[in-house]
C-alpha cells in the first residue's frame, strides 16, 4: 500500500543497529529533505545510509555507501532515495532515531540544484577512497571507505555494512581491537597516512580475496596508493587488483597507505616492526629482575613466556593477555638460583595449531 501523498513515513532505527527500508512513495526523494523533515539536529552526523544493489551476474546483493557525514564524496545529503529501491541505514547514536520520509519528490524539492560541495570544490584537505573486494564465490564483499578531513576534531568510524559473502575485508583498529567499514581521520600529516586492512575467511574451505581501489575523491596528484607486502618487504601499487590467499577460518592484516615518496620511505621503518621477534633481554646477566623486549605480527593470537632451568623444569611462566601487533615489553621479577636458564617465547598464530618458538639464554648471578 502506497502512503497518501500528504503523509510522512516513519522508520524507527534502534541505537547502534542496522535496519533495512525502502522508499514508500512512487518518486525519488532527496536525503536532505528526509533529514530536514526529521528535525533532529544530530541526524546528519548519526545516520549512515547504504543502498542495496543487485549483482545481476551472481544474483546476489551488496551495499554501496550513499551518505556518511565528513567523508569526501559521500558527506553531502544530495543523494536521492530511489523508488522501488532497497536501502539499509545504521544509527551510530546511543538513542533511537525516528527517520521521517516526506512525500516530497526531487522535482518539487528546493534542494534540486544542490551539488556535492566537497567533490566540486576539489578541496584537498578532504579526501577519500573506497576498496572493493570479492571472494572465491565471486560475491562482492562490503566495501570499506577511508578518508581524511581537516575539519574534524576526532575520528569518525562506522561498522562494516551487511554482506552475504563468507569472506570480508574491514579496517582494523589495533588500539581498540575493533574493525570498521568506514574510518575518516582528522588530517594529521601533509605527507600521507596508512590504514590496516583485515582480510577474513569465515568459510571451512580456502579462499582468495581480490581487492581493487574503487572510488577516489580529491587525491593529490603527488600521492600514491600502495599495499605493503610483508613477506617481500616491498610496496605494491594499489591501482591493480591484489589477491590475498586465506586458509579456512584465517585472518590476515595488510597495510595500505596513501602518501608521497618521502612518506613511503619513512613508513617502511614503522611497518617492519610488526614482525615476530624476541628482540632483547636486559640486563643479562641479571640479579633478580630483567626486561624482555619483543614484537608480534598481526596474526598472533596467543603468547606465552617461560623460563626453564637446565633440567627442563619451568621456573617462571606468564601468558600475555594484551596482545597487539608491533613492539612490546614485559618485566620478569623472580628469585632464581645462580645459573644458566632458557627464556622461551611461544606464539600461536592464526593459521596454525603448533606455536612458533623463540629461545634466548639468560644468566642469573646472585
Secondary structure, DSSP 8 states (H G I E B T S, - for coil): ----TT-EEEEEE-TT-EEEEEB-SSS-EEHHHHHHHHT-TTHHHHEEEEEEEEETTTTEEEEEEEE-TT-TTTSSTT-EE-BT-EEEEEE-SSS-EEEEEES--TTT-TTTT---HHHHHT-TTEEEEEEEEE-TT--B---EEEEEETT-SS-EEE-------SEEEEEEETTTTEEESEEEE----SSEEEEEEEEEE-SSS-EEEEEEEEEEES--TT-EEEEEETTTTEEEETTS-EEEEE-TT-EEEEEEEEE-HHHHHHHHHHHTTSS-EEEEEESSSBSSEEEEEEEE-TTEEEEEEEEE-TTS-EEEEEEE-S--SEEEEEEEE----SEEEEEEEEEEETT-SS-EEEEEEEEE--
